[in-house]
Amino acid sequence: MKLLNKKTDTPELGATPSHRNRLFRAWLKIQMEDERYHPPRNGLILLQIFIGVMFFVLVTRLWYLQIQRGEDFARLSLENSLRQERIFAPRGRIMDNAGEIIADNGTAFGLSLVREDCRDISATLTQISVWSGIPLSQLWEIYQQERFKVKSFERIRLLKDINRELLARIESEIYAWPGLEIEVRTKRNYPEKDILAHVLGYVAEVNEKEMEDDQTLAAGDLVGKAGLELELEKKLRGQKGLYNVEVDVHGRSLGKNLKKEPRSGHEVQLSLDLSLQRAAWEALGGEAGCVVVMEPDSGKLRALVTSPAYDNNLFATGISKRDWEALRTSNRFPLQNRVIQSTYPPGSVWKLIMAGLFLEQGISPKESVFCSGEVKLGNQIFRCWKRGGHGSVNLERSLVESCDVYYYLMAEKMGIDKIEAFAKACGFGRETGINLPHERTGLVPSKTWKRSRFGQPWVRGETYNIAIGQGYTLVTPVQIAVYVSALLNGGDLLKPLLTEDETRTVTGRLPLSVKSREFIVAAMRKTAAGGTARVVARKDADMGGKTGTAQVVKLKMAAGDRRLSSSEMEYAQRDHAWVATWGMKQGKRCVVVVMVEHGGGGSSVAGPVAKKIYDHIFGPETATVAATAQ
Amino acid sequence: MDTRLFGYINWSLLALMILLYLMGVVNLYSASSTRLDSGMTFSGFYQRQLVWGIFGLCGMAAAMSFDYRRLRNLAWPLFIVAIVLLALVPMTGKTVYGAKRWLSLGFMNIQPSEVAKLAVVLITARILARGKNPLGWKDFFNVIVVAILPCSLIILQPDLGTTLMILLILAGMILFHGLRGYVFKTCLLLAPCAAAFMWFVGMHDYQRQRILTFLNPVNDRRGAGYHIIQSHIAVGSGQLWGKGFMEGSQSQLRFLPERHSDFAVAVFGEEWGFVGCLVLISLFCLFLLAIFSTASLAKDRFGSLLVVGVFFYFFWQIFINISMVIGLMPVVGIPLPFISYGGSATIVNFTLIGIVLNVSMRRFMFKG
């Protein structure tokens, strides 16, 4: 090195004998510039200008970005890195009037897979198949469907609701399967299953339309879809809480802090009495039909049973396609809430309404009609249910023994217009206002209705049919219960109430005088004591009732227009059995309406059901004669 | 070695360079960490950058160990080596992101276009040093013809950034040397034509797209515009004082792409704010002024031109890189000296400063 520098200082001596290499000699040569050098002045100024311009341009731009618009960018940067994550609020529990829980929140255990952590997807899925018994192909299908919806570090839910036994097994083996996680979610739990399915309804994941209507909902939220869960959604649903989650560019969570506490939904106490509900369910004994038990004075429902029903827990965890198809296509229509959604011809129960009309139209209770068993109208013959006829029949006897001829002849006097107006004033042909979705109105036929429906004028024979609750007339069982209650409570048509805290709501007044009401009530008492409804009679209580046997002339299927196959015709052609009753014991008053689809005779089929229900309400019958209320 | 020489070294240049380099390492420490669920993780960029710095110092020492005037002898051999290497690239080069730019030496990869840059600076300094008069057509074409061969080889790789860089350094050196008025005016007239030619013939679709995206980044929010937007957000959200060291959410949470290389200064801007940026840019300007002073004090034309070549080598990189990060220029792959991570770049930068120091320390070794 020293040598080299020396050479540098004396360039003339570039090639010394010790360095023969020509290339190296070339390297050592230094070409001197002869003149005294001064850098070009313009060039130096140019360099300074360059530096100045750069400084000015960059600093100006940084000023603009960081000072002028700094706050905008700070906000954007925050938005970049913060996501909000909801915290589910527990849904309000539902209890019966004694405080027994009938809908609460349980936990559901699911099994999820995190793609990123899973070493061997195929082997893991095979293991899950071994655990759960679900075919491997089905698991692959779920996996393939879901994998593109979630990021690699997010969970794919493969099993939704695993039972405790399986959970225990999976928990003990899961350590060998990285990427699998047991996931805990809340699940709505309905311990009573079918017995309260139609009243409670169910919750399920929100759909797109619901999210459009309510901006606070997001995918994955559970909302009420049917029954009270739907009706009382606002009350039951809590308010979601929020986490602020810091995320990186891939959306991976890096930690979170609570921004808003979740608020749980309100608890709801129903007016229903769970033990009575169960008793009514038992009393129906699996028959297709329904029971309404209503307090006539408050309008509170104590039981509301429809059978057959379904297990609403199935919906809470997401019903399988197969189960859903089975429910939807069953010829017993388990999805139908018969109390409010099925409409039936009322049969002889309708005579309770017609009797009111006659009284109000000035027909004397003493006025008698001769029943020979049939009435001729032109070439048509209208028969009484009793072949031989009832002989001389007045209003009271016509109710107690349910004479049809009396009603044919009296209705003839009234005409359809008056019948229509009166029936509508009694609450028929419109909703009762019960807090359940999809209530039907039934039908009170009229001349205008017939013209617009069939394009034909009203004929007199139809008035005859209407008079005995046949023909076009259709009612829901709850409408009958409201009418009978109004007879007892002084004439108020009440909204049937399902929750304990709701106040009595009058939706209309019966167009009946006190005398007329009392007359009908007394006739019902007599019917229960020795008439067609005597099956409900009991010594320790004041009872009243009216049976009905509605002929199914034209089969009316409420759920869809599916035609029944011939093998079912026999059952389907049987009569509907009705009984509308009331009972009073020691100040306790209630109205019980029972309807058994294709049950046969009202007194032989529906009556015993009502009897069992009264046994539950008033206790087993005792010998003591009740002090009659009236 | 004559110890007197150390007395003439441009110490302020050396100090500024070391300072910038250390700021770069500190910034890389932050840029290469990512916050994860479980805490911080570091990728080893800042450690490797430290190792490269040591290699760089060796390169610098080597560059100072001999009289810089001998480099004039090296100009043509280096030029030939550069051309050979560039010619080898299409045959045996490594393909990265669809472009062949690298030669693998087994233990490390070298980028022949870097060698070419150096060779062009040397050869231009040598040619221009032949006379003191402003360039006429003949000398001008001499320089251009020599530059055209490596440039056309580089643009075929394709590497538009480096090509432009070489041409810009060349232009800077020619302007410094001075050229005759008529040559200058003709060049000014031809520049738009050359630009149009580049746009329609010389550029690939993706390069054109980059320029269009630069003009309107919002059009391509998810694609190329993403870099620009995220980089704006990073720098802008630093505001006056910055978010603090290791606190930049844009970089720590990986929203900012290329945050250890081309966009490293965005991390700096986010964490140190306007004040930090002002300091950094001031340091860069002082650094350039230090090189400038060496150029103005040099006692021979070759040395002076060599330093000016190095000056423009740094000037354009600093100006273009920061402009690109803060949205004044389209995204081109040009790193920021000392701040961006890069092995070859660090060694070359140190070595070039070594040459400048070499010129400064030997400026009094003239007898006549």
Contacts between the chains, C-beta under 8 A, distances in Angstrom:
chain1	res1	chain2	res2	distance
A	1	B	1	6.3
A	1	B	65	6.8
A	2	B	1	7.1
A	4	B	66	6.5
A	5	B	1	5.4
A	5	B	2	6.3
A	5	B	67	7.9
A	8	B	66	7.3
A	8	B	67	4.2
A	8	B	70	7.8
A	8	B	365	7.6
A	9	B	2	7.9
A	9	B	365	7.1
A	26	B	73	5.5
A	27	B	70	5.9
A	27	B	73	5.4
A	27	B	74	7.3
A	28	B	70	7.0
A	29	B	70	7.7
A	29	B	73	6.1
A	30	B	67	6.3
A	30	B	69	4.6
A	30	B	70	6.2
A	30	B	72	7.9
A	31	B	69	6.9
A	31	B	72	5.9
A	31	B	302	8.0
A	32	B	368	7.9
A	33	B	129	7.2
A	33	B	300	4.7
A	33	B	301	5.9
A	33	B	302	7.0
A	34	B	368	7.5
A	35	B	132	7.2
A	36	B	368	7.7
A	37	B	298	7.4
A	37	B	299	5.7
A	37	B	300	5.1
A	37	B	301	5.4
A	37	B	304	7.0
A	39	B	295	6.3
A	39	B	296	5.3
A	39	B	298	6.7
A	39	B	304	5.0
A	40	B	132	7.9
A	40	B	176	6.8
A	40	B	177	6.5
A	40	B	178	5.2
A	42	B	178	6.0
A	43	B	175	7.1
A	43	B	176	3.7
A	43	B	177	6.5
A	43	B	178	6.3
A	43	B	308	7.2
A	44	B	176	8.0
A	44	B	292	7.4
A	44	B	295	7.4
A	44	B	296	5.2
A	46	B	175	5.8
A	46	B	176	6.2
A	47	B	176	6.7
A	47	B	288	8.0
A	47	B	292	5.0
A	47	B	295	7.0
A	47	B	308	7.1
A	47	B	311	6.4
A	48	B	289	8.0
A	48	B	292	6.8
A	50	B	172	7.8
A	50	B	315	6.1
A	51	B	285	5.4
A	51	B	288	5.1
A	51	B	289	6.2
A	51	B	292	7.1
A	51	B	315	7.5
A	54	B	285	7.1
A	54	B	288	8.0
A	54	B	315	7.1
A	54	B	318	7.2
A	54	B	319	4.9
A	55	B	281	6.2
A	55	B	282	7.6
A	55	B	285	5.0
A	57	B	319	8.0
A	57	B	323	7.4
A	57	B	328	7.0
A	58	B	281	5.3
A	58	B	319	7.6
A	58	B	322	5.4
A	58	B	323	7.1
A	58	B	326	7.2
A	58	B	328	8.0
A	59	B	277	7.9
A	59	B	278	6.4
A	59	B	281	6.1
A	61	B	323	7.7
A	61	B	326	5.1
A	61	B	327	7.6
A	61	B	328	5.7
A	62	B	235	7.2
A	62	B	269	7.2
A	62	B	274	5.9
A	62	B	277	4.9
A	62	B	278	7.4
A	62	B	281	7.6
A	62	B	326	6.2
A	63	B	274	6.7
A	65	B	232	6.6
A	65	B	235	5.3
A	65	B	236	4.4
A	65	B	326	5.9
A	65	B	327	7.7
A	66	B	235	6.5
A	66	B	236	5.8
A	66	B	238	5.5
A	66	B	239	5.5
A	66	B	240	6.8
A	66	B	269	7.1
A	66	B	273	6.3
A	66	B	274	4.1
A	66	B	277	7.1
A	67	B	239	7.1
A	67	B	240	6.2
A	67	B	274	5.7
A	69	B	236	5.6
A	70	B	236	5.7
A	70	B	237	7.0
A	70	B	238	7.3
A	70	B	239	3.6
A	70	B	240	7.0
A	70	B	274	7.8
A	71	B	239	7.2
A	72	B	236	7.0
A	73	B	232	6.6
A	73	B	233	5.0
A	73	B	235	7.5
A	73	B	236	2.8
A	73	B	237	4.3
A	73	B	239	7.9
A	74	B	236	7.4
A	74	B	237	4.3
A	74	B	239	6.0
A	76	B	233	4.9
A	76	B	236	7.9
A	76	B	237	7.0
A	77	B	233	5.1
A	77	B	234	7.2
A	77	B	236	8.0
A	77	B	237	3.8
A	77	B	249	5.8
A	77	B	250	5.6
A	77	B	255	7.9
A	77	B	270	7.9
A	78	B	237	8.0
A	78	B	249	7.6
A	80	B	230	7.9
A	80	B	233	6.7
A	80	B	249	7.2
A	80	B	250	7.0
A	80	B	253	7.5
A	80	B	255	5.3
A	81	B	249	4.6
A	81	B	250	7.9
A	81	B	253	5.1
A	81	B	255	7.1
A	246	B	249	7.9
A	246	B	253	7.4
A	247	B	253	7.1
A	248	B	34	7.2
A	248	B	35	7.2
A	248	B	36	7.9
A	248	B	253	4.1
A	248	B	254	5.1
A	248	B	255	7.6
A	249	B	253	6.2
A	249	B	254	4.5
A	249	B	255	4.8
A	250	B	254	7.6
A	252	B	36	7.8
A	252	B	37	7.2
A	253	B	37	6.8
A	254	B	35	5.6
A	254	B	36	6.8
A	254	B	37	5.8
A	254	B	253	7.2
A	255	B	37	7.2
